[in-house]
Amino acid sequence: MSRLTGWWVRRSAAGKVELYTRWTFHFFVLVEITSIGGVPIGQTGRDPLGLPLAAGLAVFVCTHAVLNGVLSSRALDWVLDRRERPVRLAVVQVALTAAGVLTLIALRATGVLANGAIAAGVITGTITFTLGSLVMCLKRVRHMLCAAPLAALTTGAAVAAMDVGVPEALGYTLGILLGGGGLVAACGFSAWLMKMVWELERTKELKARLAVAEERLRFGRDLHDVMGRNLSVIALKSELAVQLARRERPEAVDQMIEVQRIAQESQREVRDVVRGYREADLRVELEGARGVLSAAGIACAMESDLGSGMDAGLGAGLGAGLGAGDDGLPSEVQSALGWVVRETTTNVLRHGDPSRCAIALRRKDDAVVLTVENDGVRETPGPRAGGSGLAGLRERLSAVDGTLTAGPGDGGTFLVTARVPVPRRGKAT
């Protein structure tokens, strides 16, 4: 079953919308051929239409439908900025439609095509489907709104000018206005919706990149603040020591000792900055995960038997559970689990299309177990099996004798489980 549905499940939300939209327009080709192209052939046995004329009409409709499908596909690519606007193809389609419609009106006026229903069906249908694909090639909304009325009035005027009859001309005008207007609205909205969904998808990726860039800038600023002043002092004192040494002054040794002290102090400060950058606070990461997932429209449920529970309040309740006390978690364990929360939350947003995510933190025997479970998995859900994210988490957990497992959960979900041994304080070992 997974092989049959994987082609759909592995796609992103934007990919699903695009696939649905494209196949809808491909289906229009079949609809036009079956609903319009087959009618003339079916009328040859009971109406003096003639097989050559019926075959010609059928060939025209089939050619028109296939070309219309190609134009729709190219127009969707242009809407998504994947290719140039198909101006030439649109002109060819309009020319084919106009030539066919004028020929049918002339045949209708001369009496060669005596069946008015067939003429009306072919003319109205081909113009309507042409408007549906043509509207996606237009840039301005007001041009889209004018397409159906302009086609309806032009066709009605051509029918009236060839003395087919004013009532029939009004019928053509009304049919094209209603049918073409409806299809123009549907096709124009579908193309706009598909473009907006892809824009949202790109916005999500851009937000993730901006978050990484912002974190790098923050780290750069911290490092500059720590090292900038100290390096300036080292440079000045080194220059002073050189001048004193050239004069054979004993104070040069004192200056170099001061340079050595400042350099050692700078090393300690850099280590502190890097340590703070690498460590993660579990409570902060849980609060951040809830905020990020909620902002992405993902229902986030959190449970804990540490403190008073995360759903009741992440602040004081969880802080009490994670702080000092008999059941408090050591800082190195909190840091390792905080990285698990950070990495899995990132992967839920990046590698899946979830609607809900559940995070649970529980104590089992002499260990603390953190689980992150989400639905909407695709081919590479959560941390990738061979990716650096999963390997990095295992390295961090191994430093506190912890383990990490990741794989499919119940009901088509993806489950990440981190287990860290934390004996209860005061318990005999």
C-alpha positions in Angstrom: 0.0 0.0 0.0 2.9 2.4 0.8 4.2 1.9 -2.8 0.8 2.8 -4.2 0.4 5.9 -2.1 4.0 7.0 -1.7 4.0 9.1 -4.8 1.3 11.3 -3.1 2.4 11.1 0.5 6.0 12.0 -0.2 5.0 15.3 -1.8 4.8 18.6 0.1 1.6 20.5 0.4 2.5 22.7 -2.4 3.5 19.7 -4.6 0.1 18.1 -3.9 -1.8 21.3 -4.9 0.2 21.6 -8.1 -0.3 17.9 -9.0 -4.0 18.2 -8.4 -4.2 21.4 -10.5 -2.2 20.0 -13.4 -4.2 16.8 -13.6 -7.4 18.8 -13.5 -6.4 20.7 -16.6 -5.2 17.5 -18.2 -8.7 16.1 -17.5 -10.2 19.0 -19.4 -8.6 17.7 -22.6 -10.5 14.4 -22.2 -13.7 16.3 -21.2 -13.5 18.5 -24.3 -12.9 15.5 -26.7 -15.7 13.3 -25.2 -18.3 16.1 -24.7 -17.7 18.0 -28.0 -15.7 15.9 -30.4 -17.8 12.8 -30.3 -21.1 14.6 -30.9 -20.7 15.1 -34.7 -19.8 11.5 -35.3 -22.8 10.3 -33.3 -25.1 12.4 -35.4 -24.1 11.1 -38.8 -26.6 8.2 -38.9 -29.8 10.3 -38.1 -28.9 13.8 -39.4 -27.8 14.9 -42.8 -24.5 16.0 -41.5 -22.3 13.8 -43.6 -19.4 11.7 -42.5 -16.7 14.0 -44.0 -18.0 17.0 -42.2 -18.5 15.1 -39.0 -14.9 13.7 -39.2 -13.6 17.2 -39.9 -15.3 18.6 -36.8 -14.1 15.8 -34.7 -10.5 16.3 -35.8 -10.7 20.0 -35.2 -12.0 19.5 -31.7 -9.4 16.9 -30.8 -6.6 19.1 -32.2 -8.0 22.0 -30.3 -8.2 20.0 -27.0 -4.7 18.7 -27.2 -3.2 22.1 -28.0 -5.3 23.6 -25.2 -3.9 21.1 -22.7 -0.3 21.9 -23.8 -1.1 25.7 -23.4 -2.5 25.1 -19.9 0.6 23.2 -18.8 3.0 25.9 -20.2 0.9 28.6 -18.6 1.1 26.9 -15.2 4.9 26.7 -15.6 5.0 30.4 -16.4 2.8 31.2 -13.3 5.4 29.4 -11.2 8.3 31.3 -12.9 9.7 28.1 -14.5 9.6 29.2 -18.1 8.8 32.1 -20.4 5.2 33.1 -20.9 3.8 31.0 -23.8 2.8 34.0 -26.0 3.3 32.2 -29.3 1.4 29.1 -28.3 -1.4 31.3 -27.0 -1.5 33.2 -30.3 -1.6 29.9 -32.2 -4.5 28.6 -30.0 -6.5 31.8 -30.4 -5.9 31.7 -34.2 -7.0 28.0 -34.4 -10.1 28.7 -32.4 -11.0 31.8 -34.4 -10.5 30.0 -37.7 -12.6 27.1 -36.6 -15.4 29.2 -35.2 -15.6 31.4 -38.3 -15.6 28.4 -40.5 -18.5 26.8 -38.5 -20.5 30.1 -38.6 -20.0 30.3 -42.3 -21.1 26.6 -42.7 -24.1 27.4 -40.5 -25.0 30.5 -42.6 -24.8 28.7 -45.9 -26.9 25.8 -44.7 -24.1 23.2 -45.0 -24.3 22.7 -41.2 -28.0 22.6 -40.7 -27.9 21.2 -37.1 -27.7 24.3 -34.9 -27.2 22.3 -31.7 -24.0 20.8 -33.0 -22.7 24.2 -34.2 -23.6 25.8 -30.9 -21.9 23.0 -28.9 -18.7 23.1 -30.9 -18.4 26.8 -31.1 -19.4 27.5 -27.5 -17.3 24.6 -26.1 -14.1 25.4 -28.0 -14.2 29.1 -27.1 -15.0 28.3 -23.4 -12.0 25.9 -23.1 -9.7 28.4 -24.9 -10.7 31.1 -22.4 -9.8 28.8 -19.5 -6.2 28.3 -20.7 -5.8 31.7 -22.1 -6.6 33.5 -18.9 -3.6 31.9 -17.2 -1.4 33.6 -19.7 -2.6 37.1 -18.7 -0.8 39.2 -16.1 -3.5 41.7 -15.1 -6.8 40.8 -13.4 -8.8 43.3 -15.4 -7.6 41.7 -18.6 -8.9 38.3 -17.2 -12.3 39.9 -16.4 -12.6 41.3 -20.0 -11.7 38.0 -21.7 -15.1 36.3 -21.5 -17.3 39.3 -22.3 -15.0 40.2 -25.3 -15.2 36.7 -26.7 -18.9 36.5 -26.2 -19.7 39.9 -27.9 -17.3 39.1 -30.8 -18.8 35.8 -31.5 -22.4 37.1 -31.2 -21.5 40.0 -33.6 -20.0 37.5 -36.1 -23.1 35.3 -36.0 -25.4 38.3 -36.5 -23.2 39.7 -39.3 -23.5 36.4 -41.3 -27.3 36.5 -41.1 -27.6 33.3 -39.0 -30.2 35.0 -36.9 -30.3 37.5 -34.0 -31.9 35.0 -31.5 -29.1 32.5 -32.3 -26.5 35.3 -31.9 -27.9 36.2 -28.5 -27.8 32.5 -27.5 -24.1 32.3 -28.5 -23.3 35.5 -26.6 -25.1 34.3 -23.4 -23.6 30.8 -23.6 -20.1 32.0 -24.0 -20.5 34.7 -21.3 -21.8 32.2 -18.7 -19.6 29.2 -19.6 -16.5 31.1 -20.4 -16.9 33.4 -17.4 -17.2 30.5 -15.1 -14.2 28.7 -16.5 -12.1 31.9 -16.5 -12.9 32.4 -12.8 -12.1 28.8 -11.9 -8.8 28.6 -13.9 -7.6 32.0 -12.8 -8.2 31.2 -9.2 -6.6 27.8 -9.5 -3.4 29.3 -11.0 -3.3 32.0 -8.3 -3.9 29.5 -5.5 -1.1 27.3 -6.8 1.3 30.2 -6.9 0.4 31.3 -3.4 0.9 27.8 -2.0 4.4 27.6 -3.5 5.1 31.1 -2.2 4.2 29.9 1.3 6.4 26.9 0.9 9.4 29.1 -0.1 8.6 31.4 2.8 8.9 28.5 5.2 12.3 27.6 3.8 13.4 31.2 3.8 12.4 31.6 7.5 14.5 28.6 8.4 17.5 30.0 6.5 17.0 33.4 8.2 16.9 31.8 11.6 20.3 30.1 10.9 21.8 33.4 9.6 20.5 35.3 12.6 22.1 32.7 14.9 25.4 33.0 13.1 25.2 36.8 13.3 24.5 36.6 17.1 27.4 34.3 17.6 29.6 36.6 15.5 28.6 39.6 17.6 29.3 37.8 20.8 32.7 36.6 19.6 33.5 40.2 18.4 32.5 41.7 21.7 34.7 39.2 23.6 37.8 39.3 21.4 37.7 42.8 20.0 38.8 44.7 23.1 41.3 42.0 24.2 43.0 41.8 20.8 43.4 45.6 20.8 45.0 45.5 24.2 47.3 42.7 23.2 48.4 44.6 20.1 49.1 47.8 22.1 51.0 46.0 24.9 53.0 44.0 22.4 54.0 47.1 20.5 55.0 48.7 23.9 57.0 45.7 24.8 58.9 45.8 21.5 59.8 49.5 22.1 60.9 48.7 25.7 63.0 45.7 24.6 64.8 47.8 22.0 65.7 50.2 24.7 66.8 47.2 26.9 64.2 48.3 29.6 63.2 45.5 32.1 59.6 46.7 31.9 59.3 44.8 28.6 59.1 41.5 30.5 56.2 42.8 32.6 54.3 43.9 29.4 54.7 40.5 27.8 53.5 38.8 31.0 50.4 41.0 30.8 50.0 40.0 27.2 50.2 36.4 28.1 47.6 36.9 30.9 45.2 38.6 28.5 45.6 35.9 25.9 44.8 33.2 28.4 41.8 35.2 29.6 40.6 35.5 26.0 40.9 31.8 25.5 38.7 31.2 28.5 36.1 33.8 27.3 36.0 32.2 23.8 35.4 28.8 25.4 32.6 30.2 27.4 31.0 31.7 24.3 31.3 28.5 22.4 30.0 26.5 25.3 27.0 28.7 25.6 26.4 28.5 21.9 26.5 24.7 22.0 24.5 24.1 25.1 20.7 24.1 24.9 18.3 24.8 27.8 15.5 22.1 27.8 12.8 24.4 29.1 13.6 27.1 26.6 13.8 24.6 23.8 10.4 23.2 24.7 8.8 26.6 24.9 10.4 27.5 21.6 9.2 24.3 20.0 5.6 25.0 21.0 5.8 28.5 19.6 7.4 27.5 16.3 5.0 24.6 15.7 1.9 26.6 16.6 3.1 29.4 14.3 3.4 26.9 11.5 -0.3 25.8 12.1 0.7 22.5 13.7 -1.2 21.4 16.8 1.5 20.8 19.5 0.6 18.7 22.6 3.1 18.5 25.4 3.0 16.1 28.4 5.3 15.7 31.4 5.4 14.0 34.7 8.2 16.3 35.9 6.8 19.2 37.9 3.2 20.1 37.4 3.1 19.2 33.7 3.9 21.0 30.6 0.3 21.5 29.3 -0.6 23.2 32.5 2.2 25.7 32.1 5.7 25.4 30.7 7.1 28.1 32.9 7.0 27.6 36.6 5.7 24.0 36.5 8.4 22.6 34.2 11.0 24.8 35.8 10.3 23.1 39.1 10.6 19.7 37.5 13.9 20.4 35.8 15.5 22.3 38.6 17.2 21.2 41.8 15.6 18.6 43.9 15.3 14.9 44.3 13.9 14.5 40.7 15.8 17.4 39.2 17.7 16.8 35.9 21.4 17.5 35.7 22.4 20.4 33.5 24.2 18.2 31.0 21.1 16.0 30.6 18.9 19.0 30.1 21.4 20.3 27.4 21.4 17.0 25.5 17.6 16.6 25.6 17.3 20.3 24.6 19.2 19.5 21.5 16.9 16.6 20.7 13.9 18.9 21.0 15.6 21.5 18.8 16.7 19.1 16.1 13.5 17.1 15.9 11.4 20.3 15.8 13.4 21.5 12.9 13.1 18.3 11.1 9.3 18.1 11.6 9.0 21.5 9.8 11.6 20.6 7.1 11.0 17.0 6.2 7.3 16.5 6.8 3.8 18.0 6.3 2.3 17.4 9.7 -0.9 18.6 11.3 0.0 17.6 14.9 3.1 16.9 17.0 3.3 15.4 20.5 6.2 15.9 22.8 6.4 13.9 26.1 8.9 14.0 28.9 8.6 11.2 31.4 10.6 9.4 34.1 10.7 5.7 33.7 12.6 3.7 36.3 16.0 5.3 36.6 15.9 7.2 33.3 14.2 10.1 31.6 12.5 9.5 28.3 11.8 12.2 25.8 9.5 11.3 22.8 8.6 13.5 19.8 5.9 12.0 17.5 4.4 13.7 14.4 2.2 12.8 11.5 2.4 13.9 7.9 5.7 12.1 7.3 7.1 11.9 3.8 9.9 9.7 2.3 12.5 11.1 4.7 10.6 12.1 7.8 12.2 13.5 10.9 15.9 13.1 11.2 17.2 11.2 8.3 18.4 7.7 9.0 21.8 8.5 7.5 21.9 12.2 8.1 24.2 14.3 10.2 21.4 15.5 12.4 20.7 12.0 13.8 24.4 11.2 14.2 25.0 14.5 16.0 22.1 13.8 18.5 23.5 10.4 19.2 26.9 11.8 19.9 25.5 14.4 22.3 23.4 11.7 24.1 26.3 9.3 24.3 28.2 11.9 26.4 25.5 11.3 29.1 25.2 7.6 28.4 21.9 8.2 26.5 20.4 6.4 23.5 18.3 7.6 20.6 15.9 5.7 18.3 14.0 7.0 15.4 11.5 5.3 13.1 7.9 4.8 12.1 5.3 5.0 15.0 1.8 3.8 15.2 -0.8 5.1 12.7 1.7 6.2 10.1 3.5 8.6 12.4 7.2 9.1 13.0 8.6 8.7 16.5 11.9 9.9 18.0 12.8 8.5 21.4 15.7 9.7 23.6 16.5 7.9 26.8 19.0 9.1 29.3 19.7 7.3 32.6 19.2 9.6 35.6 19.1 7.8 38.9 16.9 9.4 41.5 18.9 11.3 44.1 19.3 9.6 47.4 18.6 6.1 45.9 21.1 3.4 46.8 23.3 2.4 44.0 
